[in-house]
């Protein structure tokens, strides 16, 4: 299996500076970081990482579609990438739509900056799940490990089409990593 290499902290910081329209001089120090940058970096960005139905079986499911990593291994990689990006992540997995809705309604969830979600087949029919994300009012990045255009039924329906800020599909576990990077970039840009 090919290994995945993540951007270094320096690269992540350069991306942040680029987003803010300012690059630090050599010998980086507080005098080179403007007040707006300090404010953005000082605010903790907390991301909810939500895994929907059947994702507890990763590592046992169809490896051609979903890869060989378990959910715990994927969460560990997400945590490592989050640390490099300077953000915090909270994980939740359920096979039940109602449990996911309850999670989004918690005060701790409402305090998060955004949601990285693999909703699985819920995208085809789960309108109450969709409404919970709308009510949460946070940016949502939808990811799928498989290419959802080639799998499942009701391919034309995705209840998150008008809710999400982006979608990453078909990259197996790398869908999570790419989705997290895009979500953090979006949040940083919105805060700038």
C-alpha positions, -999 to +999 in steps of 0.1 A: +000+000+000+013+034-009+022+057+021+006+091+025+028+120+033+013+151+049+025+187+046+048+198+073+038+224+099+059+249+080+040+243+048+007+246+067+018+279+082+029+291+048-006+283+034-021+302+063+001+332+056-007+330+019-044+329+027-040+360+048-020+378+021+012+382+041+044+362+043+068+364+072+103+376+068+133+355+076+138+350+113+100+346+120+089+362+152+059+381+165+070+413+149+064+397+115+029+385+122+001+411+119-027+414+145-052+397+123-029+366+119-024+364+157-062+365+162-069+337+137-041+315+150-051+321+187-086+309+181-088+272+184-103+255+154-122+224+165-135+201+138-161+174+143-151+142+124-183+122+120-184+087+106-218+073+096-233+038+092-211+008+087-178+027+090-171+009+122-164-021+099-136-004+080-106-028+076-131-057+072-153-043+044-145-044+007-109-034+006-110-025-031-135+002-023-126+012+012-089+003+017-074-018+045-072+007+074-095+004+104-115+033+117-091+036+146-061+038+122-079+064+101-087+085+132-051+083+143-039+096+109-066+124+110-054+133+145-018+135+133-028+157+103-049+179+125-019+185+148+002+195+118-026+219+108-029+233+143-065+222+148-083+199+172-107+171+162-135+153+180-146+119+166-180+103+166-194+072+148-228+058+148-249+034+127-280+052+137-293+084+121-310+095+154-277+092+173-259+114+147-287+140+150-284+140+188-247+145+185-251+175+162-275+190+188-250+189+217-236+222+230-201+209+224-209+202+187-224+237+183-191+252+195-171+235+167-159+254+137-168+228+111-178+192+103-159+166+083-184+139+076-186+106+059-224+100+059-224+069+039-258+060+024-275+086+046-270+110+017-297+092-003-327+095+021-319+111+055-336+144+054-338+148+092-300+142+093-297+170+066-318+193+087-297+187+118-266+198+098-285+229+085-295+238+121-259+233+133-249+261+109-213+251+105-194+245+073-197+208+062-171+189+041-186+157+028-163+128+021-167+092+008-140+066+006-155+051-025-166+068-057-203+073-049-211+081-085-204+044-093-221+028-062-254+025-046-289+033-057-306+066-062-274+081-075-291+114-085-301+122-049-278+137-023-295+154+006-263+173+014-259+189-021-269+224-009-255+220+027-219+211+022-191+235+011-173+207-007-170+169-014-141+145-017-148+110-030-131+079-042-097+083-025-103+057+002-088+070+035-071+099+017-106+113+012-106+121+049-072+138+048-079+159+017-114+168+031-098+180+064-073+201+046-099+217+025-122+223+054-095+240+075-085+261+046-121+272+042-125+281+079-092+300+080-103+320+049-136+328+064-120+340+096-095+362+078 
